[in-house]
Structures are given as structure tokens and as C-alpha cells.
Amino acid sequence: MEADLGAVRNLFAEPWGRPAPGLAPGDQAWLLNQAAFMLGALGRLEEAVAPMRVGMDRRVEQEDWNNAARSASNLSELELTLGRVAAAVENAERAVQFADRSGDAFERLSDRTALADALHQAGERERALPLFQEAEAMQEQRQPQTPRLYSLQGFRYAELLLAGAEGGRGGRRAPGRH
């Protein structure tokens, strides 16, 4: 991965901020995304934020709403990992807006659960729960044979529901959690 990142670095005029000017706009956005993922995979999370954000902005400029939504959702998850919960919520909200513009059914569902998860982590369960319910209704419409959220989306929903059950029984919350 380190060698791949070194090769990708050669395609930047300014590492992780400005791709080589000879690249087409779509290729620049792709390259920024690749750099961000490689940096993240190598544990260089702080360095991954800038190319991920710039790549998202490029997708928005290109009105590539599906990829803009994915980029905003990925940025939200990265911000959440770094403990920047407010930024994670903001980027997840953008992901939902972009996904709605894209019309992609799965992206619309997935980004709602990303926003709901960020809200849950921010202690805003009351705002998170309806988003999970909306996503599950979308799942049922999209795949009637599998009406419940599953995979990462289902895990996020289950985590919220279990946290509510623990709180309802007088369970203790982790320090710093609201």
C-alpha cells in the first residue's frame, strides 16, 4: 500500500491537495479519493481528510451526485473516527442531500443510516430513530423479500436500539456519551 501511495503521490502537483493539472476533472476527483483511502488504510487519518474533502467538492462541481454522496458519507465516517462528531453530522447531512439528488435507491438508504449513526453518536437519538425507520421502509420497498436493514446499516440500527434498551433499564452509558 505504501508503494501504491508513493506512485499516486507522483500524480499530484501538491501532495494530497492539488492533482496534476493535466488530469481530467473526473480523474482528479478519483485520484483524490484513492489517495484518501490509501492514507486511511495506512493509519494516516488526519492526512486523509483533506483529499477526501477536496474530492467530494470536485464531485459536487461535476454534479456527480452519486459519487458526491459516497464521498460525503465516507468523509462523515472518517470525521466520526477522528472524534469530530459535529463535522460527521454535517457531512452525513450533505451525503443525504446528494444521494437524494442522485436518485440511487441504495445510496439514499445507506446515507440515511450514516446520518442516523452520526446523530446517535452525537447523543441525538430522537433525530436518529426516524432516519433509521425511514431507511428500513426504503429497504422493504427496495427488497420486499429482505425487509429489514442488514449488514452495516442493520448493525448501526441495532446499536441504536440496544443503547436505548440499556438506557431504559437504568443501564450505564460509557463516559462522555450523552
TITI-965113 format. One record per residue (C-alpha): x, y, z. Coordinates in nm, 2 decimals. Example, Ala and Ser with C-alpha at 12.3 -4.5 7.8 and 13.67 -1.06 7.14 Angstrom:
# TITI-965113
{{1.23 -0.45 0.78}};
{{1.37 -0.11 0.71}};
//
This chain:
# TITI-965113
{{0.00 0.00 0.00}};
{{0.29 0.24 0.08}};
{{0.43 0.18 -0.27}};
{{0.10 0.24 -0.43}};
{{0.06 0.57 -0.23}};
{{0.41 0.67 -0.35}};
{{0.31 0.61 -0.71}};
{{-0.01 0.81 -0.66}};
{{0.18 1.09 -0.50}};
{{0.36 1.14 -0.83}};
{{0.03 1.24 -0.99}};
{{-0.01 1.54 -0.76}};
{{0.13 1.89 -0.81}};
{{0.09 1.94 -0.44}};
{{0.06 1.61 -0.24}};
{{-0.30 1.53 -0.13}};
{{-0.42 1.88 -0.22}};
{{-0.38 1.95 -0.59}};
{{-0.37 1.68 -0.85}};
{{-0.15 1.74 -1.16}};
{{-0.33 1.99 -1.39}};
{{-0.31 1.77 -1.70}};
{{-0.56 1.53 -1.55}};
{{-0.93 1.55 -1.65}};
{{-1.16 1.67 -1.37}};
{{-1.32 1.33 -1.32}};
{{-0.98 1.17 -1.30}};
{{-0.87 1.43 -1.04}};
{{-1.16 1.35 -0.82}};
{{-1.09 0.98 -0.85}};
{{-0.72 1.03 -0.77}};
{{-0.81 1.24 -0.46}};
{{-1.04 0.96 -0.34}};
{{-0.77 0.70 -0.40}};
{{-0.51 0.90 -0.21}};
{{-0.76 0.95 0.08}};
{{-0.83 0.58 0.11}};
{{-0.47 0.48 0.09}};
{{-0.38 0.73 0.36}};
{{-0.66 0.60 0.57}};
{{-0.56 0.24 0.52}};
{{-0.21 0.33 0.63}};
{{-0.35 0.48 0.95}};
{{-0.28 0.84 0.84}};
{{-0.63 0.95 0.91}};
{{-0.56 1.32 0.96}};
{{-0.39 1.34 0.63}};
{{-0.68 1.16 0.46}};
{{-0.93 1.43 0.55}};
{{-0.81 1.70 0.30}};
{{-0.80 1.48 -0.02}};
{{-1.14 1.33 0.08}};
{{-1.30 1.67 0.12}};
{{-1.15 1.81 -0.20}};
{{-1.25 1.50 -0.39}};
{{-1.61 1.54 -0.26}};
{{-1.61 1.91 -0.36}};
{{-1.49 1.81 -0.71}};
{{-1.78 1.56 -0.74}};
{{-2.02 1.83 -0.64}};
{{-1.87 2.07 -0.90}};
{{-1.92 1.80 -1.16}};
{{-2.28 1.73 -1.04}};
{{-2.18 1.37 -1.00}};
{{-2.43 1.33 -0.72}};
{{-2.39 0.95 -0.66}};
{{-2.01 0.98 -0.61}};
{{-2.05 1.31 -0.42}};
{{-2.29 1.13 -0.18}};
{{-2.04 0.84 -0.13}};
{{-1.76 1.08 -0.07}};
{{-1.96 1.28 0.18}};
{{-2.06 0.97 0.36}};
{{-1.70 0.84 0.37}};
{{-1.59 1.18 0.50}};
{{-1.85 1.16 0.77}};
{{-1.73 0.82 0.88}};
{{-1.37 0.95 0.89}};
{{-1.47 1.25 1.09}};
{{-1.66 1.03 1.33}};
{{-1.35 0.81 1.37}};
{{-1.14 1.12 1.45}};
{{-1.40 1.22 1.71}};
{{-1.53 1.52 1.52}};
{{-1.89 1.44 1.57}};
{{-2.04 1.77 1.46}};
{{-1.84 1.76 1.13}};
{{-1.95 1.40 1.09}};
{{-2.32 1.50 1.12}};
{{-2.27 1.79 0.88}};
{{-2.11 1.57 0.61}};
{{-2.37 1.30 0.66}};
{{-2.64 1.56 0.61}};
{{-2.47 1.66 0.28}};
{{-2.45 1.29 0.19}};
{{-2.82 1.25 0.22}};
{{-2.88 1.56 0.01}};
{{-2.65 1.44 -0.26}};
{{-2.79 1.09 -0.25}};
{{-3.15 1.23 -0.29}};
{{-3.03 1.42 -0.60}};
{{-2.87 1.11 -0.74}};
{{-3.18 0.90 -0.72}};
{{-2.98 0.59 -0.64}};
{{-3.20 0.38 -0.41}};
{{-2.93 0.21 -0.21}};
{{-2.72 0.53 -0.17}};
{{-3.03 0.71 -0.04}};
{{-3.09 0.43 0.22}};
{{-2.73 0.39 0.32}};
{{-2.66 0.76 0.37}};
{{-2.97 0.79 0.59}};
{{-2.82 0.53 0.82}};
{{-2.48 0.71 0.81}};
{{-2.66 1.03 0.92}};
{{-2.86 0.84 1.18}};
{{-2.54 0.68 1.32}};
{{-2.36 1.02 1.34}};
{{-2.66 1.17 1.52}};
{{-2.67 0.87 1.75}};
{{-2.30 0.92 1.83}};
{{-2.38 1.29 1.89}};
{{-2.64 1.19 2.15}};
{{-2.94 1.29 1.93}};
{{-3.13 0.96 1.95}};
{{-3.46 1.14 1.88}};
{{-3.34 1.26 1.55}};
{{-3.16 0.93 1.46}};
{{-3.45 0.69 1.52}};
{{-3.68 0.83 1.24}};
{{-3.40 0.82 0.99}};
{{-3.34 0.45 1.07}};
{{-3.71 0.39 1.04}};
{{-3.72 0.57 0.70}};
{{-3.42 0.37 0.58}};
{{-3.59 0.05 0.68}};
{{-3.90 0.14 0.49}};
{{-3.69 0.21 0.19}};
{{-3.52 -0.13 0.24}};
{{-3.86 -0.30 0.25}};
{{-3.97 -0.12 -0.07}};
{{-3.64 -0.20 -0.24}};
{{-3.61 -0.56 -0.14}};
{{-3.95 -0.69 -0.01}};
{{-3.80 -1.04 0.05}};
{{-3.55 -0.88 0.29}};
{{-3.75 -0.61 0.46}};
{{-3.51 -0.54 0.75}};
{{-3.18 -0.34 0.74}};
{{-2.88 -0.57 0.74}};
{{-2.50 -0.55 0.71}};
{{-2.35 -0.22 0.83}};
{{-2.69 -0.04 0.80}};
{{-2.85 -0.31 1.02}};
{{-2.57 -0.30 1.27}};
{{-2.60 0.07 1.31}};
{{-2.97 0.05 1.37}};
{{-2.93 -0.24 1.62}};
{{-2.67 -0.04 1.81}};
{{-2.91 0.25 1.85}};
{{-3.19 0.02 1.96}};
{{-2.97 -0.17 2.21}};
{{-2.84 0.16 2.35}};
{{-3.20 0.27 2.41}};
{{-3.28 -0.06 2.58}};
{{-2.98 -0.03 2.81}};
{{-3.07 0.33 2.89}};
{{-3.43 0.23 2.96}};
{{-3.33 -0.04 3.21}};
{{-3.11 0.20 3.40}};
{{-2.80 0.08 3.22}};
{{-2.49 0.29 3.24}};
{{-2.36 0.47 2.94}};
{{-1.99 0.50 2.85}};
{{-1.82 0.81 2.99}};
{{-1.86 1.10 2.77}};
{{-2.16 0.96 2.59}};
{{-2.48 1.16 2.61}};
//
